[in-house]
């Protein structure tokens, strides 16, 4: 489903590692897919676990962290969802 989205950026993976700093509280998260459209809009799909009913992964569309800095990824962006725990990471 994630690879078949219009304007999908990534190849979907079946194994996910949490992107947050080790020892964080709350659910784990991993960017599962991005949609980057020609008009400049985008959608970020995140895999989160454990889900509220503890049945495994849940896919959620969440806003991306607005932090920018030279030490982040090549585009200077934090690649975590907005409001994430811990440091900004890429």
C-alpha positions as CSV (number, residue, x, y, z in Angstrom):
1,X,0.0,0.0,0.0
2,X,2.8,2.4,0.9
3,X,4.7,1.9,-2.3
4,X,1.6,2.3,-4.4
5,X,0.8,5.8,-3.0
6,X,1.0,8.6,-5.6
7,X,4.3,10.4,-5.4
8,X,5.8,7.8,-3.0
9,X,9.4,8.5,-2.2
10,X,10.8,5.4,-0.5
11,X,10.8,1.7,-1.0
12,X,8.6,0.3,1.8
13,X,10.4,-1.8,4.3
14,X,9.0,-4.7,6.4
15,X,11.3,-4.2,9.4
16,X,11.3,-1.0,11.3
17,X,13.7,0.4,13.9
18,X,12.7,3.2,16.2
19,X,14.1,6.6,15.2
20,X,13.9,8.1,18.7
21,X,16.8,8.2,21.1
22,X,17.3,5.1,23.2
23,X,15.4,5.1,26.5
24,X,12.6,7.4,25.4
25,X,9.1,7.1,26.9
26,X,6.0,6.4,24.9
27,X,5.5,4.6,21.6
28,X,8.2,3.9,19.0
29,X,8.1,5.5,15.6
30,X,9.7,5.0,12.2
31,X,9.1,6.9,8.9
32,X,7.4,4.4,6.7
33,X,6.8,6.5,3.6
34,X,6.8,10.1,2.3
35,X,4.8,11.5,-0.5
36,X,6.4,14.5,-2.1
37,X,4.1,16.1,-4.6
38,X,5.1,18.4,-7.5
39,X,3.1,21.3,-6.0
40,X,5.5,21.3,-3.0
41,X,3.1,19.6,-0.5
42,X,4.0,16.4,1.3
43,X,2.6,13.7,3.5
44,X,4.6,11.7,6.0
45,X,3.4,8.2,6.9
46,X,4.8,6.8,10.2
47,X,4.8,3.3,11.6
48,X,4.2,3.4,15.4
49,X,4.2,0.6,17.9
50,X,3.0,-0.5,20.3
51,X,-0.4,0.6,19.1
52,X,-3.0,1.8,21.7
53,X,-4.6,-1.7,21.6
54,X,-1.1,-3.3,21.6
55,X,-1.8,-5.3,18.4
56,X,1.4,-4.4,16.5
57,X,2.2,-1.6,14.1
58,X,-0.1,1.2,13.3
59,X,0.2,3.6,10.3
60,X,-0.4,7.2,11.0
61,X,0.0,10.5,9.1
62,X,1.8,12.8,11.4
63,X,3.2,16.3,10.9
64,X,7.0,16.5,10.5
65,X,9.2,18.2,13.0
66,X,9.8,21.8,11.9
67,X,13.3,22.0,13.3
68,X,16.1,22.9,10.9
69,X,19.8,23.1,11.4
70,X,23.0,22.4,9.5
71,X,23.8,19.3,11.6
72,X,20.7,17.5,10.7
73,X,20.1,15.6,7.4
74,X,21.4,16.8,4.0
75,X,18.5,19.1,3.7
76,X,18.9,20.5,7.2
77,X,15.7,18.9,8.5
78,X,14.9,16.8,11.5
79,X,13.3,13.5,10.3
80,X,11.1,12.9,13.3
81,X,7.4,13.8,13.8
82,X,6.6,17.1,15.4
83,X,6.6,17.0,19.2
84,X,9.0,14.0,19.3
85,X,11.0,13.2,22.5
86,X,14.7,13.7,22.7
87,X,17.1,15.4,20.3
88,X,16.5,16.2,16.7
89,X,17.8,13.3,14.6
90,X,18.2,12.2,11.1
